[in-house]
């Protein structure tokens, strides 16, 4: 499917760009990416489409919408202000919705070299983490 879209995207751009300029290119690229997403979801293992995975995806989508609304409210601002704002709002919303499991956060902290609580192994893989995401 990727090879097909690699051929179809430039051909569709040749048709869309003369008529719709940058909007045509954006629409064509969006359709191409949607096609790739659909094909990849179709071939991915079915156990990845569990209810818990869909819940995490929904939480990430809510965080993205909240970040988009925050950036939309500051339309007049420069990108140097809007981008960090979007990152902070998305991260805070995702953490607030518990889109990332606490064990995963501990592993990230250990990977980044942050301080570890007493009694926690230096190797985040040393013991299995079974925290529930939902």
KEKE-3310 file (N, C-alpha, C; in steps of 0.2 Angstrom, whole numbers, plus 5000, padded with zeros to 4 digits):
npx = (5004:5010:5019:5010:5003:5014:5016:5003:5000:5009:5004:4991:4993:4998:4986:4978:4985:4986:4973:4968:4979:4989:4979:4974:4985:4987:4975:4976:4987:4983:4972:4980:4988:4977:4973:4984:4984:4972:4975:4986:4980:4972:4980:4987:4990:4976:4975:4980:4970:4962:4950:4956:4967:4960:4954:4965:4969:4958:4959:4971:4966:4957:4966:4973:4963:4960:4972:4973:4962:4967:4978:4971:4964:4973:4976:4982:4995:5013:5022:5032:5027:5015:5018:5025:5015:5005:5012:5013:5000:4994:5002:4999:4986:4985:4992:4983:4972:4977:4983:4995:5003:5007:5018:5025:5028:5037:5047:5051:5056:5067:5075:5078:5086:5082:5079:5077:5065:5068:5073:5069:5073:5088:5087:5074:5069:5071:5061:5045:5032:5015:5005:4989:4982:4970)
npy = (4994:5006:5009:5010:5022:5031:5033:5037:5049:5060:5060:5064:5076:5083:5085:5092:5103:5114:5118:5120:5125:5127:5121:5111:5102:5100:5093:5082:5075:5073:5064:5053:5050:5045:5034:5026:5024:5017:5006:5001:4999:4989:4978:4976:4967:4959:4959:4971:4980:4981:4984:4992:4998:5006:5015:5022:5028:5036:5045:5051:5057:5066:5074:5080:5087:5097:5103:5109:5117:5126:5132:5137:5147:5157:5163:5174:5174:5171:5157:5153:5155:5148:5134:5129:5131:5122:5110:5109:5110:5099:5088:5090:5088:5075:5068:5071:5064:5052:5045:5039:5026:5025:5017:5017:5031:5031:5023:5031:5042:5036:5032:5045:5049:5054:5057:5043:5034:5028:5011:5007:4999:5002:4999:5000:4989:4978:4973:4967:4978:4980:4990:4996:5005:5011)
npz = (5000:5004:4993:4983:4987:4987:4973:4969:4977:4972:4959:4961:4967:4956:4949:4958:4964:4953:4953:4966:4974:4988:4997:4990:4989:5003:5005:4997:5002:5015:5012:5007:5018:5027:5020:5021:5035:5037:5030:5037:5050:5047:5045:5057:5072:5079:5093:5097:5096:5107:5120:5130:5123:5114:5123:5128:5116:5113:5124:5121:5110:5115:5122:5112:5106:5116:5116:5103:5104:5114:5107:5096:5102:5104:5091:5086:5091:5089:5082:5090:5102:5102:5099:5111:5120:5115:5117:5131:5135:5129:5135:5149:5149:5144:5155:5165:5161:5163:5152:5150:5158:5176:5178:5166:5166:5177:5171:5160:5168:5174:5163:5158:5168:5180:5197:5207:5217:5234:5235:5222:5208:5198:5185:5174:5167:5175:5184:5181:5175:5179:5178:5177:5163:5161)
capx = (5000:5014:5021:5004:5002:5020:5014:4997:5001:5012:5000:4985:4995:4998:4979:4975:4988:4984:4966:4967:4985:4991:4974:4974:4991:4986:4970:4979:4992:4978:4969:4985:4989:4971:4973:4989:4982:4967:4978:4990:4975:4969:4985:4990:4988:4970:4976:4982:4964:4958:4946:4961:4970:4955:4953:4971:4968:4953:4962:4976:4963:4954:4971:4975:4958:4961:4978:4971:4958:4971:4981:4966:4962:4979:4978:4986:5002:5018:5023:5036:5023:5009:5020:5026:5009:5002:5015:5012:4993:4993:5005:4996:4979:4986:4994:4977:4967:4980:4984:5001:5003:5012:5024:5028:5031:5043:5052:5054:5060:5073:5078:5080:5091:5079:5079:5073:5063:5072:5070:5067:5079:5091:5085:5067:5067:5073:5055:5039:5027:5009:5000:4983:4982:4963)
capy = (5000:5012:5010:5013:5029:5034:5034:5041:5055:5065:5061:5068:5083:5086:5087:5096:5109:5119:5120:5122:5127:5123:5117:5104:5098:5097:5088:5076:5072:5070:5058:5048:5047:5042:5028:5022:5023:5012:4999:4998:4996:4982:4972:4975:4961:4960:4960:4978:4983:4979:4990:4996:5002:5011:5020:5026:5032:5041:5049:5055:5062:5072:5079:5084:5092:5102:5107:5112:5123:5131:5136:5141:5153:5161:5163:5180:5174:5168:5150:5152:5154:5143:5127:5126:5130:5116:5104:5109:5108:5092:5084:5091:5085:5067:5066:5072:5059:5045:5041:5036:5022:5027:5013:5020:5037:5029:5020:5037:5046:5032:5033:5052:5050:5058:5054:5037:5033:5022:5004:5006:4997:5007:4996:4999:4982:4973:4970:4968:4983:4978:4995:4997:5011:5014)
capz = (5000:5004:4986:4979:4989:4985:4966:4968:4980:4967:4953:4963:4968:4949:4947:4963:4965:4949:4954:4973:4976:4994:5000:4986:4991:5009:5005:4994:5007:5021:5010:5007:5025:5029:5016:5024:5042:5036:5028:5043:5055:5044:5045:5063:5076:5082:5101:5099:5096:5113:5123:5134:5118:5111:5128:5128:5110:5115:5129:5117:5105:5119:5124:5106:5104:5121:5114:5097:5106:5117:5101:5092:5106:5103:5084:5085:5093:5085:5082:5096:5108:5101:5099:5117:5123:5113:5120:5138:5136:5128:5140:5155:5148:5144:5161:5169:5159:5164:5146:5151:5164:5180:5177:5160:5168:5180:5166:5157:5172:5175:5156:5158:5173:5185:5204:5209:5224:5237:5234:5215:5204:5193:5178:5173:5165:5180:5186:5176:5177:5177:5180:5172:5160:5161)
cpx = (5004:5017:5016:5003:5008:5019:5008:4997:5003:5007:4993:4987:4996:4991:4977:4978:4986:4977:4965:4973:4987:4985:4973:4979:4990:4980:4972:4983:4988:4975:4974:4987:4983:4971:4978:4987:4977:4970:4983:4985:4973:4974:4988:4987:4981:4970:4978:4975:4959:4955:4951:4965:4966:4954:4959:4971:4963:4955:4967:4972:4960:4960:4973:4969:4959:4967:4977:4966:4962:4975:4977:4964:4967:4981:4983:4994:5007:5019:5027:5033:5018:5012:5022:5020:5005:5005:5013:5005:4992:4996:5002:4989:4980:4988:4987:4972:4970:4981:4990:5001:5008:5019:5028:5031:5038:5049:5055:5058:5067:5078:5081:5085:5089:5080:5075:5071:5067:5068:5068:5073:5081:5089:5078:5064:5068:5067:5049:5035:5020:5004:4995:4983:4976:4962)
cpy = (5006:5014:5013:5021:5033:5036:5039:5048:5061:5066:5065:5075:5087:5089:5093:5103:5115:5122:5124:5125:5123:5119:5111:5100:5095:5092:5081:5072:5069:5064:5052:5045:5043:5035:5023:5020:5017:5005:4996:4996:4989:4976:4972:4970:4963:4962:4967:4982:4982:4985:4995:5001:5007:5016:5024:5030:5037:5046:5054:5060:5068:5077:5083:5089:5098:5106:5111:5118:5128:5135:5140:5148:5159:5162:5169:5179:5170:5161:5149:5152:5149:5136:5125:5126:5124:5110:5104:5107:5101:5087:5084:5087:5077:5065:5066:5066:5052:5041:5037:5032:5025:5023:5015:5026:5036:5027:5026:5041:5042:5032:5040:5053:5054:5054:5048:5036:5027:5016:5002:5004:5002:5005:4995:4993:4977:4969:4972:4973:4981:4983:4995:5004:5015:5015)
cpz = (5000:4997:4982:4980:4987:4977:4966:4971:4975:4961:4955:4964:4961:4947:4952:4964:4960:4950:4961:4977:4983:4997:4996:4988:4998:5009:5002:4999:5013:5018:5009:5014:5028:5026:5020:5031:5041:5034:5034:5049:5053:5045:5052:5067:5079:5090:5102:5098:5101:5116:5127:5129:5115:5116:5128:5121:5110:5119:5125:5112:5109:5121:5118:5104:5109:5119:5108:5099:5110:5112:5097:5096:5106:5096:5083:5087:5088:5087:5088:5102:5108:5102:5107:5121:5122:5117:5128:5139:5135:5133:5147:5155:5148:5151:5166:5168:5160:5158:5146:5158:5169:5180:5171:5162:5172:5176:5162:5161:5173:5168:5156:5163:5179:5192:5204:5216:5227:5236:5227:5212:5199:5186:5178:5171:5170:5183:5182:5179:5175:5179:5175:5170:5161:5168)
residu = (UNK:UNK:UNK:UNK:UNK:UNK:UNK:UNK:UNK:UNK:UNK:UNK:UNK:UNK:UNK:UNK:UNK:UNK:UNK:UNK:UNK:UNK:UNK:UNK:UNK:UNK:UNK:UNK:UNK:UNK:UNK:UNK:UNK:UNK:UNK:UNK:UNK:UNK:UNK:UNK:UNK:UNK:UNK:UNK:UNK:UNK:UNK:UNK:UNK:UNK:UNK:UNK:UNK:UNK:UNK:UNK:UNK:UNK:UNK:UNK:UNK:UNK:UNK:UNK:UNK:UNK:UNK:UNK:UNK:UNK:UNK:UNK:UNK:UNK:UNK:UNK:UNK:UNK:UNK:UNK:UNK:UNK:UNK:UNK:UNK:UNK:UNK:UNK:UNK:UNK:UNK:UNK:UNK:UNK:UNK:UNK:UNK:UNK:UNK:UNK:UNK:UNK:UNK:UNK:UNK:UNK:UNK:UNK:UNK:UNK:UNK:UNK:UNK:UNK:UNK:UNK:UNK:UNK:UNK:UNK:UNK:UNK:UNK:UNK:UNK:UNK:UNK:UNK:UNK:UNK:UNK:UNK:UNK:UNK)
# end
